Every structure is written in C-alpha cells, then in structure tokens.
Amino acid sequence: MTLESDSVRADRPDVGLVTGLVGDGRSLLSLTGLALWLAGGFALFLSARREFLPHDVAFLGQTAAELCAVADCRVNRFMFHDRVAFGGTLLAIGVVYVWMAAFPLRAGYRWAWHAFVVSGTLGFASFLAYLGYGYLDTWHGAATLALLPCFLAGLWRTRRIGVRGAENLLTGTVTRGVERLARWGLAGTAAGMVLAGLVIVTLGSSVVFVPQDVAFMGMDRAALDAVNPRLVPLIAHDRAGFGGGLLTIGTLVGFIARHASVSRALRQALLVAGTLGFGCAVGVHYVEGYTDFSHLAPAFAGVALFYSSLAGLSIPGSR
C-alpha cells in the first residue's frame, strides 16, 4: 500500500515550499507533542523553584514568597501540587502524540488521526473553561493561539493518509486471552482518567475544593477570599488545566486500548507516558505533604490497573 506520506519527496520538481518543509503533516503533529513537553517541563521547573509566573504575580498583587506567609505556606504547596500534576499530563500527552505521529499514523491507521482530533478538541477547548473563573492566563492563551494553527495544519495535511483500519474504528481490534484483559485494563484506566478530569473541571468551576483540600490548607474558600479575593480564581484556573489534561490523556489511552496494535514502541511509549503522568500526579503529593489516603486512593488504583495492564501486554505469547 502506498500512502501520500510515502510520495512526498523534496527532490520532486512539483513539490512546493510548504510541502517540502512539513511533508505529509505528521511533523506538525509531532511538533505539537514537543511543544507540550516543553510546556510541561516549564511547569515543573517553576514549581521546583517555588515561583509564580509574572502575570500570576500581577493578578494576585503578591509574590509566591509573600503568599507563603499564609497558613504555613500550605496554600502555595497546594497550588504547586496542582501545577506539577498538570505538567505531568502535558508530558504524557506529548509522548503519546509523538508516538502516534511516528508509528500508527505513519502506517496509515485511521484511528490515530481520529485520536488526534478528539483529544486535541478536548485539550484546546479546555482553555475556554478558564474564562468562567475570572482569571485569563495570558501566557497560556498566547501559547494556545500559537500552537493551535500548527496542530490544525497537521490535521489537515494528514487527513488523507489514514487509510488502514477504518472499518474497525467503531468495533476495535479483535483480541483474545491476556491481551484482551490487558486492553480492558487500559480502557478502565482511561475511563478513570476521563471521569476524574470531568469531576475536576466541574468542581473547579463551582466549589473548586474538596474537603481534603480544605483540610490540607487549613483554610476554606471564605478564608482564602479574605486573604486575597483573586486567589481562588487563580487556583480554579490551575484546577481546570489539570482536569483538561486528564481528559485529553484519558481519551488517548482509550483509543490506544481499543485500536492500537501491540508493539515494542507502544509499550515503551505507554511506560514513559504513564511514569511521567502518574509519577508527577502521585509523587508531588508526597513532596508537598498532601498524603490523605482517601484523596490518593483513586490515583493508586489507576497506577495499579495501568501497570498491570502494561505488564499483560508485555507477556510473550499473550496475543
């Protein structure tokens, strides 16, 4: 089978500048993944330095050091725990995007193109949730506007190369034995992440905090408003980002569980993405001292289900 991606060659006399630079469009989707890596890494870097972004400081009228004087710095630690978890989702999404562009989409599998469409729609649309919180993150908005054309152009350029497996888009890959159980496990992990993302986005747009959050900070919403009336909108913005990231990566894992062919590259991509995502989301709780078991129990369940499913995909002869 010859795909359009195989026919784009820079030495052909009829190839234009844009085609020669971006090829079939997969490079643009990979660039989106790399940009998400950088954004996720930057979120982790700032959190490790215990710093807010300049526009956060301008919005609050307080630096991170000044806010640290409140409640034994627990408000800061709560905010950094959200931001590290969000950064982990960006790293995980970036890994999966680069893998999808390099492997299933390159091979022409239609499900990979649809996975980009659905996950990208959820990810970029989650920015709109911020508008209801009273805080517009200008840096995030600028990055979104800069990255969106690249992503859309990649989708447009790759829209015709997904020609394999289209008939299985709804039915999924036929499997048996251990592999079937492993795929169901991945699907359960994906469903849990999507549900968690929906809950976080929904709660973030309403009550913002769950009881465990209030117990950790030692302050409820009224007390936070008394400290700074702009603090809760900023925290709600961070919550929305993390919820949107969970929705996006959960959707990607769901597509993989249903459609992806098992390969060494897939197992490696899942291992890296899962370790970065779960590592940040769970590990930061111990770094910041937010170790309430009832709060972490769903994450522990997700970790156990994910890695046991990944192990199932790695068993020789499971397919």
Secondary structure, 3 states (H helix, E strand, C coil): CCCHHHHCCCCCCCCCHHHHHHCCCHHHHHHHHHHHHHHHHHHHHHHHCCCCCHHHHHHHCCCHHHHCCCHHHHHHHHHHHHHHHHHHHHHHHHHHHHHHHHCCCCCCEHHHHHHHHHHHHHHHHHHHHHHHHCCCCHHHHHHHHHHHHHHHHHHHHHCCCCCECHHHCCCCCCCCHHHHHHHHHHHHHHHHHHHHHHHHHHHHCCCCCCHHHHHHHCCCHHHHHHHCCCHHHHHHHHHHHHHHHHHHHHHHHHHHHHHCCCCHHHHHHHHHHHHHHHHHHHHHHHHHCCCCHHHHHHHHHHHHHHHHHHHHHHCCCCC
